């Protein structure tokens, strides 16, 4: 009798050979046993980010918009499963503990962890700049407590330009407080990219839906949604002469021609790059009629660097060599936990300021924004204020150089767009 595991292995083999678009294993160094174990457990998942940590294979994915993390042994055995849940689903004993000892803290995130037939809960708390992580048993017993507070030097220079490294001199300046702000509707809570339009509206995308949302800055509301594809992990949007280009994390670029008309035409272009790239940033370079692409991940062929790539709008192809290579040795590590040395710089957005043609990189994970030179030097760096920019994913400029930053909202909060008239000079 043929086993189910054997049949699944055959299916995986067929997918590897014949699928060119939605194959979640393509170019990923994941053992066959882990692939089979994953499909047995989560047969309907089509988008997964894989990583290897401490000898285990980590799969990050979403179900119903919620983050999930599954850890597998090399033999395909599921070790643990972590799911993001609402605060209301915490056991009553944990609620009581938080109310007694942490009533002045805000619950930011809650995760349920299942491992070795045991269930635990991880609760992330915030109070101003203070952060605490608590882990409880299912019965409400506190297992561990840790604090994540910014380093004193970072707090002192919050919203100021800071040196990138000991050997790099950076001009000091202040971003200041935003000159204007907009709360986004619930559908844009996970806003991931923005592009300012000439008529005073903002083209926005979010992580999961293949739609361009038109947000009217004056009316402070969404006026239209333009479908262009099915569900996916959409990360950036650029607008060129009435056409919109949307970047998906797997390197697919969607061209939505005349997107402000009733029935736009949609084409897609697949970029061939290593699976570790994980594209998030994209900017329209009008002077050279091209798109510039910045990966959150890394290219293993370029050791110790992150790169900026070119997608030609004439040929609709990726050009061979990177335009810019960014040495990571110049980037000061943040207090965030890192999986690899490449994580010191994880661009979430890339943009060109039309007032001075300078390149800017936004890094949501490390909470920084950079000015990038053509030689790969990060000439300026700014630490972002997490209290007002929880997860800064989108960046754009107007013709005068005013800077707009979009940030995702918390589970109970809304996404926002903030405007800084003076920008980062």
VOKOLKOL-34428 format. One record per residue: z, x, y of N, C-alpha, C in turn; residue in one letter. Coordinates in steps of 0.05 Angstrom, whole numbers, plus 5000, padded with zeros to 4 digits. Each point is the difference from the previous one (the first is absolute). Layout:
N
ZXYZXYZXYA/...
END
This chain:
425
500050174976500049835024500050175025X/498349945019499750165024502349925020X/501450205010502349945018499149935028X/501849875014499449935028499850255017X/501650204994499950255015497350144997X/498949984976497450134995497849855016X/500149745000498149845015500150065030X/502550025011500350065028498950285007X/500450194981499050275005497049995001X/498749844984497149975000499149885027X/501549805009499349885026500150205022X/502250165001500350205020497750205000X/499250084976497850184997497449895012X/499549744995497749885011500049985030X/502449945011500349995029499450275012X/500950214988499650275011497050075001X/498649904980497150074998498349845019X/500749745003498049825012500849895028X/502650015007500749895026499950215022X/498949935023499750185022501549915025X/501149764999501249895024503049954997X/500849834980502849924998501550154979X/498950224989501350144979502550155010X/502449914992502450125011500750274987X/498450084981500550264987498150225009X/497949925014497950195007501150245014X/499550254989500850255012503050045001X/501549834986503050035000500950134974X/501650205002501050154977502449854988X/499449784986502049834988499549994970X/501950074983499650004971499249734989X/498450004979499149744988502349834992X/502250114990502349844991501249865024X/500150135023501149875024498149785009X/497450044999498149795007500449764983X/500250044974500449774982502649865006X/502150165004502649885006500049835026X/498550105020499849855025498549744996X/497750014987498449764997501549794982X/501450104980501649814984502049855017X/501350145018502149895017499049845024X/497850115012499049875025496949974997X/499149824984497149984994498349915024X/501249885020498349885022500050185025X/501350234999500150175024497550175002X/498750005024497550145004500250245019X/502250015016500350225019502750134995X/499950264994502550154993499850285013X/502250095012500250285008501750144980X/498950224989501550154979501050265011X/502350084990501250265007501650094976X/500650264999501650114979502550135012X/502349924990502550105011502150054978X/501050244999502050074979499149944972X/497450054995498949954973499349724994X/500549815018499449724996497649925017X/498549794990497749905014500749755016X/499750015026500949795018497649835009X/500149744995497949825009501249835023X/498650015023500849835023497949785003X/500849755002498149785003501449765012X/498549795004501149765013499549764982X/501949825000499749734988500949805020X/498249815007500649805020500950125026X/498850235008500750135025502550165000X/501450024977502550144998499550274986X/501450215010499750264988501350024973X/498750144982501150054973499650294993X/501950114985499850284990500850004970X/498250104983500650024972499850294991X/502050104985500050274990499550014970X/498250174992499350024972500450284990X/500950024974499950264987497250074992X/499650254992497350084992499049854976X/501849904983499149854977499549715005X/500249925026499449735008502349815001X/502450104994502449835000500849945029X/500649755007500949935026502950085003X/500650165020502850105004501549825020X/498749935022501449835020497949855015X/500949785012498349825016501649925025X/498950055023501349935025498349805015X/501249785009498649805015501449945026X/498549955021501149925026500649704999X/502449935009500849724999501249925028X/500249745004501349905024503050034998X/501350025023502950045000501549764987X/498849775002501449764989500350014970X/498550174987500150024970502050204991X/501550135018502150174992502349844987X/501450114980502349864988502149945022X/501549794996502049925020502150215004X/500750154979502150215004499050225018X/497450065000498950205018500049905029X/499249755003500149875027502850025011X/502049944984502850015009500850285008X/499250204985500650285007498850085026X/497549935004498650065025501349865024X/500849754996501349855021502750135008X/501450104980502650115005499950285013X/498250174991500150285009497650085018X/497949845001497650085015498949765016X/501949845012499149775015498550075025X/500350245010498650085024497350144995X/499350014974497450134992497949784994X/497550075004497849824994498850084973X/499649814982498750064975497050035005X/499050244995497250065005498349954975X/500850104977498549964975501949974977X/499149854980501649974975498150044976X/500950154981498450054976501749954975X/498849884980501249964974498850204980X/501750144986499250224982500849934972X/498150014982500649954972499450254984X/502150114986499750244984502150004978X/499150084976501850024977501649744996X/498649775002501249744996502249945020X/500150145022501949955021498649945026X/501249825016498949935026501850105022X/498950135020501550095023498549915025X/501450015023498849915025500350225021X/497950075014500150195022499749855026X/501850055019500049865026499850215022X/498049975017499750185023500949865025X/501950135014501349885024499450165024X/499949875023499650135026502049905021X/500950195016501649935024499250205022X/498249915018498950195020498550224986X/500950255005498750234987501250084973X/502249854993501350064974498649854978X/499850144977498849874976501850064976X/500449814984501550034975498649884977X/500250124977498949904975502349964980X/500349764990502149934981498749914974X/501250084978499049914974502349874985X/499449764989502049834987499249944971X/502049954984499549884974499549705004X/499149874978499449715002502649845005X/502350114993502549865004501250055028X/498650185016500950055027501650255003X/500350174980501450255002498350215015X/501250125020498550215015499850254984X/497550094994499550244985499950255017X/498549975022499850235018499249915028X/500650185019499449955028499050265013X/497849985015498950235013499249925029X/500050205017499349955028497550165007X/498349885016497650135010500049985030X/501150205013500250015030498150205010X/498749955023498250215012501550255007X/498650224999501350255008500649995030X/502250145008500949995027497850085020X/498450204993497950095018497949785004X/499449854978498049785003501149785017X/502649934997501149795016500050075029X/500650255006500150095028497349995013X/497850054984497450015011498449754993X/501349794992498649764993498149915022X/497649934992497849935018499250225019X/500450254991499150245015498350174982X/498350165011498450194985501850224989X/499750074974501750204988498350224989X/501150244997498550224988499249944972X/497650084992499149964973501250204981X/500350245009501350214983501150215019X/501550194989501350215016497950175015X/497750024988497950185012498049865017X/500549755006498049845014501249885025X/498850065023501049905025498649745007X/501549805007498949745006500949915028X/498149885015500849895026501949774996X/502149995017502049794998499349775019X/500249764991499449775016501449764987X/500049775013501349774990498049774998X/500249854979498449764997501049775017X/502749985001501249795016500149744984X/500749785014500249744987497349865002X/499449824982497449865001499849825025X/497649985010499449845024499649714993X/499249954975499649734991500349994970X/500549764989500349974971499249724992X/499149984975499149754989501249974972X/501249774994500749944973497649874986X/499550094975497849904985500849774982X/498149834993500649774982500750104972X/501049824983501050074974497850134982X/497549915003497950114984499550295006X/500950105023499650285007502750164999X/501849904985502650154997499550284989X/498050034982499350254989497450115013X/499949995027497750105015499650294993X/497550084995499450274991497950145017X/498749855018498050135017499249825023X/499450125023499249855024497750135014X/498549845014497850115017499849825024X/500150115024499949845025497249925006X/499549755006497449905007499749965030X/497550015010499649995030500949745013X/500349794985500749745012503049945001X/501650214996502949965002501249904974X/498650034978501149924974500350254983X/501549984979500550224981499149924972X/498250164989499249964972502250124982X/501149854982502250094983499449964971X/501050184983499849954971502950044989X/500449904976502550034987499550104971X/502250094987499850144975498649854978X/500249744998499349874976497549815001X/499449905023497849815002497550125012X/497749944988497450105010499049835023X/501550005022499349845024500650175025X/498349965020500550115027501249775017X/502450055010501449805017499650075029X/499049815016499750045029502449895014X/501550195013502549935014499550015030X/500449785014499649995029502550105014X/499850225014502350135013501249825023X/498249865014500949835022501449754989X/498849874980501149764989502250054979X/500250254991502050094981499949844974X/497549974990499749854975497350084986X/499949954974497550054985498149775004X/497550075008498149795006497949974978X/499750204982498049984980500550204977X/499149934976500150194978497250024988X/499150254996497350064990500250114972X/499449854979500150114973497750204996X/500650224985497950194993500250094971X/502249964987500350094972502549864988X/500450054974502349884987502550165005X/502249934986502550155003499750304995X/501550165015499850294997502050145018X/500050264999501850165016498550115024X/499849845022498450075023501750155021X/499050225010501850185016499150065028X/497449975007499150075027497649845007X/499649965027497749865010499050155025X/497350035002498750115024497749815007X/499449995026497949835010498050175015X/497449964993497850165012497749815006X/499549965026497749835009499949734986X/502349874999500049734989500349984970X/500050234987500450004971502850114994X/501349894980502650094992499850164974X/501650214997500250154976502950004991X/500449924975502749984989500350194977X/502150154999500550204980502149914980X/499250014974501949944979501150264989X/502449994989501450254993498650164978X/498349874984498550144979497550145010X/499649995027497750145012497649835004X/500249744995497849815005499949925029X/497750025013499649915028498449755000X/501049795013498649755003498849985028X/497349965001498649975026499749705004X/501249895021499949725006498349975026X/497449964997498250005022500349745017X/500050035026500349775018502449834992X/502350134997502349864988501149785017X/499349995026501049795018498249754999X/497850014986498349764997500949844975X/498849774997500949814979499750114972X/497750124994499550104973499250295000X/501950185001499450295000498950094973X/498450225001499050124976501950224991X/500550024974502050194990498650184979X/500450265004499150204981502450194994X/500050124977502250194993498950264991X/501550225005499250274993502450144987X/499550104976502150134985499950305004X/502350125009500150295004501150134975X/498850224992500950144977501750245008X/502749974996501950215006502249994978X/501550214998502250004979501949765004X/501049914977501749765001502650045015X/500850255005502450065015499749965030X/497649945009499449985029501549775013X/499749754990501349775011499549975030X/497649905007499249985028501549795016X/500950085024501349815018499150005029X/499050235009499250025028497050015004X/499049875021497250015006499649965030X/498150165012499449985028497050005004X/499149845020497150005007499550225021X/498250184993499250225018497349925012X/500149875024497649905013498050225008X/501050235007498350225009498250104978X/500949984975498450114978499349784980X/500449755007499349774983501050044971X/502650034998501250044973502849904999X/501149974976502749934996501550254990X/502450045011501750224991502249884982X/500550134977501949894981502350194995X/502449895000502550164996501549894976X/500450164979501449904976503050025004X/501549804989502950024998500750204978X/498350014979500450184978498850275006X/499050144979499150275004497750064981X/498550205007497750104984501050254986X/500350004973501150244986498250245002X/497549965009498150225003500650165026X/501649885018500650135026503050065000X/500850224990502950064997501350045027X/502449875003501650045023498949875025X/498149824998498849885023499649704995X/499849855022498849734999497450025016X/498249824995497350025012499249745013X/498150035019498649775013497150014990X/499149784989497349984989498149845018X/497450044995498049865017498449814982X/499749755010498249804988497949945020X/497550074995497849965018499249715001X/499749895024499149725003496949984999X/498750235001497150004997499250004970X/501250174984499350024972501849824983X/502349915011502049854985501050164976X/500550255005501050184979502150195011X/501650094981502150205007498750285002X/500450145022498950275002501750194984X/498850224991501150174980502750135007X/500050165021502450155007501749855020X/502750034999501749875019499450105029X/500449825019499650085028502350185009X/502549934992502450155009501850044976X/501250234998502050064980502750055015X/502049854993502650025014502050164984X/500750245009502050154984502749865001X/501249954977502549864998502450195007X/499550265001502150195007501149965028X/498449865017500849965028501749755003X/500349844979501449755003502950034991X/501949935017502850014994500749774981X/501450054978500749794982502149825012X/499749744995502049805009502249984980X/501949835005502349964982499349824977X/497549904999499149824979499850154973X/500549864978499750124974497050044995X/499350244989497250064995499550044971X/497749904991499250044972498550274997X/498750085021498550255000499850115028X/499150255002499850135027497949865017X/498249854988497949865016501249775016X/502449914992501149765013501150045028X/500150255010500950045027498149875021X/497549954991498149875018498549784983X/500549755007498849784986498749805020X/497650065010498849845021499749714991X/500949825017499649714996497849895018X/499350155021497949925018498850245014X/497549985007498650215015498449865022X/500150125024498549885023499150205020X/497949945014499050165022500649865026X/501350155019500649895026497550035017X/498749775009497550025015500350135027X/502550015011500350115026499950315001X/500750124977499950304999498750114974X/499149814983498750074974501850164981X/502649985004501950144983500549834975X/500550144978500749874974503049964997X/500849774990502849954996500549904971X/502150114988500949924973502649865002X/500249774986502549854998501050044971X/502650064997501250044974502449814997X/499549774986502149804998502450104983X/499450144978502250094982501950195014X/498950205014501650205014500749925028X/499149765009500649895027499250195022X/497550095000499150185021497149935008X/499350095024497349995009499250285010X/497550084995499150275007497449995016X/499750205017497450065012498750224984X/497549964991498750184981497650145014X/500050274998497850165011497850044979X/497650075009497850044982500450234980X/501750195007500550224982502349944980X/500949755000502149924981502850035011X/500350105024502750035012501049745009X/502649944994501349765010501550095026X/498749955022500950115025502449865012X/500449754992502449855010501049824977X/502649955001501249824980502149835013X/500249764991501949815011501549864978X/502649995001501549844981500249715009X/499249814983500049725007502849884995X/500649795016502549874998499849784979X/501450034977499849814978501149735007X/501849995020501249745008497949815011X/497950115013497949825011497350034985X/499750234986497650044984500850054971X/500549794986501250034973498150154981X/497449935001498050134983497450005015X/499550205015497750015018497450064985X/498349804997497650024983497450005016X/500049895024497549975015500150135027X/497850115009499850145026497349955012X/500049955026497549975015500550065030X/497950045015500250065029498049825015X/500649955026498049885017498650225015X/498049925016498350195014501550185019X/502349915010501650155019502150184986X/500149994974501850174985502749884993X/500449745007502449874992500049984969X/502450044989500250024970501449754989X/498949894979501149774986500750084972X/502549954992500950064973500949744986X/499149964976500749764984501950094978X/502149844996502050064980500549764982X/500350054974500849794982502849895006X/500449764992502649885003501750034975X/502649955003501850004976499649754984X/501549964979499749764983500549755016X/501850015020500649775016498950025028X/498950235007499050045027497049985002X/499050025024497149975004498750275007X/497550024994498450245009499849995030X/499650245012499850015029497850195008X/499049965025498350195013501350085026X/500350265005501250105025497950155016X/500149975026498250145018501550205017X/498950255000501050225017497850085019X/500349935025497850055020499450295003X/502050175000499550295004499250144974X/500549884978499350114974501450274995X/498850174984501050264993498150205013X/500850115023498250175016500450294992X/
END
